[in-house]
């Protein structure tokens, strides 16, 4: 007779399996499972429970679910506050999925009942007794199953039900329980269980032995601790200071002699007491000892005596640095104020400038001039707040932050502390180190600086902090507000020439085993080296080229047995090869549609030619030369201004309907941007459209408005140097930049004529050749 096939909802189970006659609670949260449960409650409260093959799957497919499971009745259902549903189910009988009817909103399956297959009665009786005996032994070893479970199981007379109940109590994997569930033959099921319980007993027995070993080991450790305490007492009675007792006494003496603040001393002595009680083998012992070592190594009261002598400081700055007059003056003012007030609660200096201009060496010179220790900490690439504030001692490998590490290295409470590359700090999920720097650099807060490792407040108010940066735009506003910016814009060619002769060349001669008599470099050769083999605001590249010259000379002296090498303008190429860079030179003739602008780059000033051509078309404006957004907007503004003033500028008023205009800035591969090309573009446009030539020896810089007003710009000093190098004679500048002329070196100022202008009409008057 064929068995009845019924259609019921399916509830896939994760990490759990339900046997027939078993009653337990289940938490249901997945949408399909909730839908299946609701359908079951609307029908006859029966649902089919089958385990998933993989626990990790959130949305299992039919192939991911075991075919054999248990038909169960839902006795109780309760909605929990977190959205899940808790149900009480009772297993009825085994079943096998014959077909998945629907799996859209919920799983609907057709199942067939699987009846138990009984064997010989006396065989089943013998297996039942063996199974109960094994289960009793298992209960004695296992802590997970209670003794009451044995009483429950002992009263069961049906062998199939007994096997199922015992299987549900065992700590087995879902796969092993599934194997038992799939066995229809009762005798085979009981045999399988006897084998599994036997294996579990062996594992539990082994666990018990391991536990006893651990207990013995702990008892041994406690015994050793007791004996050590006795030994300490005996040593104390005998007056011996050996072992940890002697060590702690020495630590106490050092702490009392260290001149720590009273609150820190109390903490240190308390930690010594803890250190004394903790066993030497404990990890806590090394952590406490490390902490005490740091407290003892930090300078709490030691300081060097300031010798602020303005004349001496000025001599040191002039000896070690050529040029930088404004910067030196500001540093001397700073030191003078410190001497008068006898206090360092002033602004934090931040030296800003391109790489290689001497920011770090300036900070070192400040330390030398005031007779203080010098400490440098590089902040480039620091992303973790703990790098500044330190790690808490609960972490493995905890240590103080870089500020406290620097103070330990300084060994005094009043060093000159250089925070190098402060603009290179960034942040990530571990915190923002620039925010931690706010406390360090605030004179009102840093007297109680808190490091996570030290925990006690540390006084940084006597430290003279000096920061360096390449670009202030990347420094957060609040941090920038705590510092006074001193700009180092770079060196002129004349300054570089002096630096090379007085500082760099003697240093490289010494490092390469040469003397002044063996290598002589003429001034014209040095100037060519600076112009055509380096392009930088600082002098690092120049020093590398001089080092290369020294190496070449050393080789010539050794291999060719020459006594002296003289480097001239012509012989420079033989030693260093073809020039690496070229610099802009002014046009040889007056040009129509080409104006010379002045540019400020990261490596100093240079000239920038802007070319304009026009041809028959419909007024299309084309911009090329890899221009940034600001320069493109300047071009649009110049174009609009010329359209509005066409008649007055003697240009065909309908030019924008007759011609297409192309503005190009040569060197298209180099990105260009900045708000100072407006008047240059306007002049080039007027020249092209009116046919009037632009004077070849005139350079210009300034932004333009739609009304023709000329707005101020930055970097006038560097732009003037670039113009001077290119051979220009006249520079047109915004009238608001007149005040910056005094910053330009006298040797450059003498050769250039500066024309301040306020309107584009004035620019055209001076820039265009008269008709």
CORGI-V819462 format. One record per pair of residues at least 6 apart in sequence whose ideal C-beta (glycine too) atoms are under 6 Angstrom apart, sorted by the first residue. I is the first residue (numbers start at 1). GAP is how many residues later the second one is. D is the distance in whole Angstrom. If there is no record, write none. Layout:
I_GAP_D, I_GAP_D
This chain:
3_109_5, 3_110_6, 5_93_6, 5_105_5, 5_107_5, 7_103_5, 8_38_6, 8_40_5, 9_27_4, 9_30_5, 9_31_5, 9_38_5, 9_97_6, 9_99_6, 10_38_5, 10_97_4, 10_99_5, 11_22_5, 11_25_5, 11_36_5, 11_38_5, 12_40_5, 12_48_5, 12_53_5, 13_36_6, 13_38_5, 14_38_5, 14_41_5, 15_40_5, 17_34_5, 17_157_6, 17_160_5, 18_31_5, 18_52_5, 18_73_5, 19_72_6, 19_145_4, 19_149_5, 20_50_6, 20_71_4, 20_73_5, 20_144_6, 21_70_6, 21_140_5, 22_69_5, 22_146_5, 23_67_5, 25_61_6, 25_63_6, 26_61_5, 27_57_5, 27_59_5, 28_6_6, 28_9_6, 28_57_5, 29_55_4, 32_74_5, 35_70_5, 35_71_4, 36_70_4, 36_71_6, 39_67_6, 40_7_4, 40_34_6, 45_28_6, 45_29_5, 46_27_6, 47_25_6, 48_21_6, 48_23_5, 48_61_6, 48_63_6, 49_20_5, 49_21_5, 49_23_5, 50_15_5, 50_16_5, 50_19_3, 51_15_5, 51_123_6, 51_127_6, 52_8_5, 52_12_6, 52_13_6, 53_11_5, 57_7_6, 62_38_5, 66_112_6, 67_29_6, 67_30_5, 68_28_5, 68_114_5, 70_21_4, 71_21_5, 71_22_6, 71_24_5, 72_17_4, 72_19_5, 73_17_5, 73_19_6, 74_13_6, 74_15_6, 75_13_5, 75_15_6, 76_12_4, 77_10_5, 78_8_5, 79_6_6, 80_6_6, 93_20_6, 94_20_4, 95_16_4, 95_18_6, 96_16_5, 96_18_6, 97_12_5, 97_14_6, 98_12_5, 98_14_5, 99_11_5, 100_9_6, 101_7_4, 102_6_4, 114_70_6, 116_44_4, 116_70_5, 117_67_5, 117_68_5, 118_68_5, 119_68_4, 123_64_6, 124_35_5, 127_63_4, 128_31_5, 128_34_6, 130_64_6, 131_59_5, 131_62_6, 131_63_6, 134_60_6, 134_63_4, 135_31_5, 136_14_6, 138_59_5, 138_63_6, 139_6_6, 139_11_6, 141_63_4, 142_62_6, 144_27_6, 145_24_5, 149_20_5, 153_12_6, 156_6_5, 159_27_5, 160_26_5, 163_26_5, 163_27_5, 163_30_6, 167_13_5, 180_12_6, 183_6_4, 225_54_6, 232_13_5, 235_10_6, 241_8_6, 248_24_5, 248_28_5, 251_21_5, 252_20_6, 254_42_6, 255_13_5, 258_38_6, 259_41_6, 259_42_4, 260_40_5, 264_192_5, 267_189_6, 268_27_5, 271_17_6, 271_21_6, 274_14_6, 275_13_4, 278_6_5, 278_7_5, 297_111_5, 298_110_6, 299_112_5, 299_113_5, 299_114_5, 302_110_5, 303_109_5, 303_110_5, 303_111_4, 304_68_6, 304_108_5, 306_64_5, 307_64_4, 308_27_5, 308_31_4, 308_62_6, 310_22_6, 310_26_6, 313_22_6, 313_56_4, 314_18_6, 316_49_6, 316_52_6, 316_53_5, 317_11_5, 317_48_6, 320_45_5, 321_37_6, 322_173_6, 322_176_5, 322_177_5, 323_168_6, 323_172_4, 327_159_6, 327_161_6, 330_156_5, 344_120_6, 345_98_4, 347_137_4, 348_93_5, 348_117_5, 348_134_6, 348_135_5, 349_117_5, 349_135_6, 350_117_4, 350_133_4, 350_135_5, 351_8_4, 351_117_5, 351_135_5, 352_117_5, 352_120_6, 352_133_5, 352_135_5, 353_6_6, 353_135_3, 354_136_6, 354_183_4, 354_184_6, 354_248_6, 355_183_6, 356_182_2, 356_183_6, 356_184_4, 357_131_5, 357_133_6, 357_180_6, 357_181_4, 359_109_4, 363_55_4, 363_103_4, 364_10_5, 366_50_6, 367_7_4, 367_49_4, 372_43_6, 372_44_5, 373_37_5, 373_39_5, 373_42_4, 374_42_5, 375_31_4, 375_34_6, 375_35_5, 375_40_5, 375_42_5, 376_42_4, 376_44_6, 377_25_5, 377_29_5, 378_42_5, 378_43_6, 379_40_6, 379_42_5, 379_43_5, 379_46_5, 380_41_4, 380_44_4, 382_43_5, 382_51_5, 383_43_5, 383_45_5, 384_46_4, 385_46_3, 385_48_5, 385_51_5, 387_14_6, 387_15_6, 387_46_6, 388_13_5, 388_45_5, 388_48_4, 389_12_5, 389_47_5, 389_62_6, 389_63_5, 390_10_4, 390_11_4, 390_61_4, 390_62_4, 390_63_4, 391_7_4, 391_62_6, 392_60_5, 398_55_6, 400_51_5, 400_53_4, 400_54_6, 401_50_6, 403_37_6, 404_47_5, 413_49_5, 414_48_4, 416_48_5, 417_46_5, 417_48_5, 418_48_5, 419_48_4, 420_48_5, 422_45_4, 422_47_5, 423_46_4, 423_47_6, 423_48_5, 423_51_5, 423_52_5, 425_8_5, 425_9_5, 434_42_5, 434_45_5, 437_42_6, 438_40_6, 439_6_5, 440_6_6, 441_41_4, 442_40_6, 446_14_4, 446_15_6, 447_12_5, 447_14_4, 448_9_4, 449_9_5, 449_11_5, 450_7_6, 467_16_6, 489_228_6, 490_47_3, 490_114_5, 492_229_5, 492_253_5, 493_37_6, 494_253_6, 496_34_5, 497_29_6, 499_40_6, 500_26_6, 500_42_6, 504_39_5, 504_42_5, 505_41_6, 508_38_5, 508_39_5, 508_42_5, 512_38_4, 512_42_5, 514_36_6, 518_46_6, 519_34_5, 519_46_5, 520_46_5, 521_46_4, 522_46_5, 524_45_4, 525_42_5, 525_43_5, 525_44_5, 525_47_5, 528_41_5, 528_44_6, 529_16_6, 531_52_6, 532_47_4, 532_49_6, 533_12_5, 533_47_5, 534_7_4, 534_8_5, 535_46_5, 535_68_5, 536_67_5, 537_66_6, 537_67_5, 552_23_5, 553_12_5, 556_6_6, 556_9_6, 583_142_6, 584_22_5, 584_23_4, 584_142_5, 585_141_5, 585_142_6, 586_110_6, 586_111_6, 586_140_5, 586_141_5, 586_142_5, 587_109_4, 590_103_4, 590_105_6, 590_106_5, 590_179_5, 591_103_6, 592_95_5, 592_101_5, 593_19_5, 593_20_6, 593_91_6, 593_94_5, 593_95_3, 594_15_6, 594_17_5, 595_15_5, 595_85_5, 595_88_4, 595_89_4, 595_99_5, 596_11_5, 596_13_6, 596_103_5, 597_11_4, 597_13_6, 597_80_5, 597_83_3, 598_101_5, 598_103_4, 598_121_4, 598_125_6, 599_7_5, 599_9_4, 600_115_3, 600_118_5, 600_119_6, 604_114_5, 605_113_4, 605_114_4, 605_116_5, 605_117_3, 606_116_4, 607_115_6, 607_119_5, 609_57_6, 610_55_6, 610_70_5, 610_71_6, 610_74_5, 611_53_5, 612_51_5, 612_72_4, 612_73_5, 612_76_4, 613_49_5, 614_45_4, 614_47_5, 614_74_6, 615_45_6, 617_42_6, 617_43_3, 619_37_4, 619_38_6, 620_40_4, 621_18_6, 621_40_5, 622_40_5, 623_9_6, 623_12_5, 623_40_5, 624_40_5, 625_39_5, 625_40_3, 625_43_5, 626_42_5, 626_45_5, 627_45_6, 628_45_3, 630_43_5, 630_45_5, 631_42_6, 631_46_5, 634_43_5, 634_44_4, 634_47_6, 635_28_5, 635_46_5, 637_67_6, 637_69_6, 638_40_6, 638_43_4, 638_44_4, 638_47_6, 638_66_6, 640_66_6, 641_65_6, 641_67_6, 642_43_5, 643_13_6, 646_7_4, 647_6_6, 649_37_6, 650_40_5, 651_38_5, 651_39_5, 655_34_6, 665_7_6, 675_28_5, 676_25_5, 676_37_4, 678_25_4, 678_26_3, 679_21_5, 679_23_4, 679_25_5, 679_31_6, 679_84_5, 680_20_5, 682_22_6, 682_78_6, 683_84_5, 686_78_6, 687_7_5, 692_76_5, 693_76_5, 694_73_6, 695_74_6, 697_31_6, 697_32_4, 698_32_5, 698_69_5, 699_24_5, 699_29_4, 699_32_5, 700_32_4, 701_12_5, 701_18_6, 702_8_4, 702_11_6, 702_32_4, 703_8_4, 708_51_5, 708_52_4, 710_24_5, 710_47_5, 710_48_6, 712_22_5, 712_24_4, 712_25_5, 716_21_5, 716_24_4, 717_26_5, 717_27_5, 720_24_5, 720_28_6, 723_8_5, 724_24_5, 724_27_6, 730_23_5, 731_21_6, 731_23_5, 732_23_5, 732_25_6, 732_31_6, 732_34_6, 733_21_6, 733_23_6, 735_21_4, 735_23_4, 738_18_5, 741_13_6, 755_11_5, 757_6_5
